[in-house]
Amino acid sequence: MSFTGKVVLITGASSGIGAATAIEFSQLGALLSLTGRNVQKLNEVAAQCKSSKPLIITGELTNEADAQNIVQSTIKHYGKLDILVNNAGILESGSIENTSLEQYDRIFNINVRSVYNLTMLAVPYIVKNKGNIVNVSSVCGLRSFPGVLAYCMSKSSIDQFTRCVALELAPKQVRVNAVNPGVIVTNLHKSSGLSDEQLKTFFERSKETHALGRSGDASEVAKAITYLASDDASFITGETLSVDGGRHIMCPR
């Protein structure tokens, strides 16, 4: 695969899957536009990128002016946009009995509304170059789990968003796909509020909840994202690709 000359915009690029995806694309020759809230971490990721120096844009995706600036800064710097990777998102715990509307709105604003808005802003440029979009969803979008209600709902929304937009943009030769990771070792779970002891238990438990007997690595998801974004996947659109060690096919016994 080669992305030489291709401009790739990645959200949530300062850590985890976003950072791994930036590094993977850079190794394949892409021109990168990286966005997130932490400029220091973004610069640390940029330093690991092997292609030309990435464009760094800080901003809050839920802020409409910031979202507009992210797209326009990318276009101003590179003159075009080929690939959008909607990776930024948050995870919070809670059931129907204790998830407040405030928490629900926070999760949906970041995980769904901001993805809708940024994609809407980026689509005219992606259509122009017959590029493509890859959304980062979750196994929680495909399967039901207790205790993370709003998060599961947000990711199932992203899966439907992926399929609908894929149908809408297919006549213009723009592909839209998603990856659905299982448990990946990143800071996502720690930032959701789990203690170190809870994290240890959670990752140990993941050996049983994933068919391959382990959690995943961010680089494994990054490779799936670059594949879907590449010409090697030229006949794939509307796909929600599980990158979860078989978790989506597991059933409790």
Salt bridges, closest charged atoms under 4 A:
GLU24 OE1 - LYS223 NZ 3.57
GLU60 OE1 - ARG37 NH1 3.21
GLU64 OE2 - ARG113 NH2 3.04
ASP82 OD2 - LYS80 NZ 3.30
GLU92 OE2 - ARG106 NE 2.74
ASP196 OD1 - LYS190 NZ 3.72
GLU204 OE1 - LYS207 NZ 3.35
GLU208 OE1 - ARG205 NH1 2.69
GLU220 OE2 - ARG214 NH2 2.74
ASP244 OD2 - HIS248 ND1 3.00
